Amino acid sequence: MPDINAKAAGTGAEDFSDLPPAIEEPSAWYGPDMAASGDWLTVLSEAEIAEVEAATARFTATRGDIATLRREDFPLPLLGPRLAEMLAELMDGRGFALLRGLPVERWSAYEAAAAFYGIGLHLGRPRPQNAQGHVLGHVRDLGLSSDDPSVRIYQTRERQTFHTDSADIVGLLCLKTAKSGGLSALVSSVTLFNEMRRRRPDLLRLLLQPIATDRRGEVPEGQKPYFEIPVFNWHAGLLSAIYQRQYIDSAQRFPDAPRITPELKEALDLLDGLTNDPDLHFTMVLEPGDMQFVFNHTLLHDRTGFEDWPEPERKRHLLRLWLAPEEARPLPPVFAQRFGTVAPGERGGIILPATRFNAPLTAS
């Protein structure tokens, strides 16, 4: 295992037998090994692309709202079984996959959105990604800054840092790439847990306790402006993570939020140091037509900062889905603070009193 220059744990007299055990599963991987394998990349066949185009054409001929599209309206007899295998790999294996080859360059924005949404329906139910009820998200630089507590980082060109999204699965479809930067990075949260357990179990224990995380102004009825969920959650023999360091830090703006102690800051800093270590994570380039799917409970994902093109039609643009598979793993009850419910197929997303699901074709 790689040495990440963390201090040795404790004094030797402390008892850490109450911690969850080290995890040896396919989800516990190291970046260089994963980058070298390439098993996570699948190139779509011409026949699979043809059936996606056919299903897309049937729907777009109706000019219907994409948010009304149902799985049975988007049959994929060839690709569907492969998507089922991929879903199993997401939830029980390495936790991510990349599908390459959608011909987005010859599609309209409506066609690309419908195709991506239809494919996503074979993996789970779409969940709203913001207070506006957008079940189809747009990842673009809107000229905003994360210094504004109402702004979420995907609306900027800043580095996102390693984090999870508020759904079981996040999917991205690349439409346009940046002039430079904007690489996708992944790290196994299971490996992060194992490394912290091995090196500093005293600090790991703090990340198994509830921590305040800013909702960035998207507050469900009757809830606090922050949620309190541990970074690492051990439930039903499974480890599930939830993390966004910037939002943990910004939750400190609320006077009633539990304070970040020096010891907790040390634990969070160690976790960040591990995520940023090239012996643990790896990066990939998303090309136009690539679809990346990530299981949030066992992976953290990141995007490097980028320089965009000056022309509006060339600017970096990705479509995003948050998906809730009906057969997803059990989650601890505390996740309901963020996911609304822990019921598989119904959980995740941001639900406010006036939320109405919709699928906009432009970023806002």
N, C-alpha and C positions, 0 to 999 in steps of 0.2 A: 504494500500500500504506500502511497506517496506521503512524504513528510512535509507538512505545511507550516513548520516552524512554530506550532502552537506550544504553549507551556505544558509541562507535565501536570497531571491532575492531582489536586489536593495534597494532603500530607501523608496519605497512605493509611490513615486511621479512619477515614470516612467510609461509610457503608452505602454503596450505590446499588444494592441488590434489588431495590424497589423500582429501578428504572426498567423500561421495556428492554427486551433483549436486542442484541445486534441482529440485523436482518440480512439473510442471504437469499435473495430472490433475484429474478431477472431485472427488476426495477432498480437494483443497487449496482449501477454501472459507473465506470470512469470515462471521462470525455475522450481521451486519446484512443481508447479501445473502441468506443462507439464510432468515432469518426473514421477509423480504419476499416470497420466492418462493412459499412454501406448497406447493411441488410434492411435498413429503415426506408430506403428509397425504392419506389415502385413507379415504373413508367407505364402510363396507360396505353393499351393497344388501340389500333385504329378502330376495331370493332367496338370497344368500350366507349371511345370518344363518339362514335357514330350513334350509339344508343343514348348517350347523354344529350347529344344535339337533337335527336328525335324527340325525346321527352321534353326538352326545353322548348322546341318549336310548338309542340302540342299545347303547352301552357301559355306561352307568350302570344299565341294566336288569339287567346281569350282576352288579352290585355288586363288580366286580373291583378289584384294586389298580391304581391309575392307572399305576404304574411298569411294569406289564406290557403297557400299551397299545402297539400297533404301528401304523405308518403305514397298512398295508393294512386295519386295523380302523377307520380313520377317513377314509373316502373323501370328497374334496371336489372333485367334477368341475367346479364353477363357480369356486370360490375358489382351488383348487389351482394353475391356470395363473397367476393373479395373484400368488400367493405365490412361484412360480418366478421371475417377473419381478422381484419385490421382492428375492429372494435375490441375484440378479445385481446389482441396484442397491446392495445392502449391501456386497458383496464387491468390486465393480469401479467403483462410482459414488460417490455422496455418503457412503455408509456408514451411513445410518440411515433409518428409516421409521416412520410412525405410522399404525396402523389404528384407526378409530373406529367404535363402534356395537354392541359386544357387549352384549346385554341382561342384564348381571350382576345387576341389581336384582330380576329375577324368577327367578333361579337359586339353588339351594342352593350351599353351599361345594363340595360334591362335583361338582356339575354345572359350576360355573365352572372348577374345577381341571381337570376332564376336557376341557372345551372348549379351554382354553388349551394344555394338554399336547398334545392332538390336533393343533391348528394348528401348534404348534412342531415336531412330527414331520415336517411338510412342509418344514421349513427345515434340519433337522439332527438328529443323535442327542443326546438329553439327557445331560448329564454331571453328576456329583455336585458339590454346591456347598459341602459341609463334610465333617467327619470322620464324620458320621453317615450319609453316603451319600444325602443328600436331593437327588433329581433335580428336585423341585419345592420352591422356596424361598419363604419368607414374609418380606417386608420390613416389619417392624413395630418400634416402640419397645418394647423389653422392660425399660425402666427401667435399662439398663446404661450404662457409661461406657467410652469408648475408652482411658481411662487404664489400664484393666486390660488387660495384654498378651494375655490369652486371649479378649478381646472383639473382634469385627469391627464396623465402624462402622455397617453397615446394621441392627444390633440396637439402635441408639440413636436419639435424635432430633436428634443433632448434624449439622451440615453434614458431608458426606462429603469434600469437596474433589475436584478433578478426578483421575480415576484410570481404570484399566482393570480388568476382571474376568479371571479365569483361564480363558477359553474364547474360541473364535472369535467367537461371537455371544452377547449377553445380551438376553433378552426380558423385558419387564415387562407385567403386566396390572393395571390399577388397579381395585380393588374399592371402596375408601373413601378419601376425601381428608381431609387434616388440617384443623383449625380455621383455621390460617393457615400459610403457608410450604410447604415441601416441593416447591418447583418443580424441574423437571428441567432441567439445563443440559448443553450439548454444545459441544465444541470440536474442530476438526480437528487431530490430532497431526501430520499432514503439513504443515499451515500453520505449526504451532509449529516444526517442523524448519526450514522455509524461512525463517522470521523469525529464528531463532537463527543459521542459516547466513549470512544477510545481515548481521546486526548483530554477533554475537560468535562467529565460527567457532572461536576459541580455546576458548571455553567449550563449544560444541557437541561438540568433539572428546572432552571428558570424559564426555559422555552417550552416547558410542558405545563406552565401555568398561564392563566388568561392574561392577555396583553391588549391594551386599548389601541384600536386602529381607526383612523379617521374615515368617515363615510363620504367626505368631500362634498357635503351639502345635499346628498341624496339620502334622505332620512325617512324610512318607513314610518307609518303612523304608530304612535305610541312608543317609539324606540329612541334611544339616545343618539346624538350625532356621531357616535363612534360605537363599534362593537368590541366585545372582549372575548377573544378566542385564542387559545395557545397557538404558537407557531407549529408545534408538533403535537399531534393528537393520536393516542393509542386507544383503539376501540375495536372490539370484536376480532382481536388478533391482527389488526391492520394498522399501519401508520399512515396518517393523512396530514398533509401540511397546508398551511395558509399563511401567506407572507407578502408584505409590501412595506419595506423599511421607511420610505418617505412618508407613508401615511401613518405609520406608527409614530414617527417623529412629529408630524403635524397634529396628531391627536393631543399633543401636550398643550395646544392652544386652549383646550377646554379645562376650566379650573377644577371640575370634578373628576376628570380622568385620572386613573392611577398613575403615579409618577414613574418615570424611568429612573431607576436607582443606578448608582455607579456600577453595581454588579450586573444588572440587566443590560446596561450599555455595553459592558465588556462582552457579554454573551452575544448580543446582536452584532457587535463589531467582529467577533470571531466568526460568526455565521457568514457575514458579508465577505470576510477575507477568504473563507473557504469557497464561496460561490465564485469568486473572482479568480481563483487559482486555475491555471490552464491544465493542471493535472486532474481536475475534476470536471470542468465544463468543456464544451466545444461549440464552435460556431458553424453556421451554414449560410449560404447565399440562397435567397428565394428569388427565382426567376419568374417572369410573367407566365402564368398558367400553372404555377406550383400551388398545391394545397398542403398545408402543414396542419396536423392535428396533434394536440398535446393534452395529456391527462393531468389535470391540475393537482390532484391529490398526491402524486409521486414525483412531479417535476416542478421546477421553477423555470421560467423563461425570461428572456431579456431581449432588448433590441439596442444595438449601438446607436449613438447619435449619428446624424447624417447631414449632408449638404444637399439641398434640393436644386432642381432645375428652375430657372427663372420663368420659363413658359408654363402657364397654368395647366395646359394639356399634357405636359410631360412630368408633372410632379408625382412623387412617390404616392402610391395609392394601393391599399390592401382592403379587402372585404373581410369581415370577421363574424363568426358565429359563436354563441355560447350554447352548448348542447347538454341535455339531460337524458342519458340512456335509461330506459326502463329497468334494465338489469344491473344497474350500478351498485357499487359496494355500499354497505351500511356506513353511515356517518354518525358521530356522537351528537346528542341532542343540542350541544352548544352551537353547532353549525347553523341551526335555525336562525340565530341572530343575524347572520349574513345571507343565508340561502332561503330564508322565508319558511322553509320546511326541510326536513331531511328525507322526505318520501322520494324514492327514485322515480325519475320521469317527471317530477313536478318541482324539483328544487333548483335553486340557483337563480341568478339574475337579480334585478333591482325592481321591486314592486312597490309603488306608491299608490295612494288612494285613487288617483285619477289615471293610472297607467292603462293605456290601450295599445295592444301590440300593433306595430306597423313596421314596414320595411322600406325606408327611404332609399332613393337611388343616388342621392348626393350627400356629402358630409355636412354636418352642422354642429 
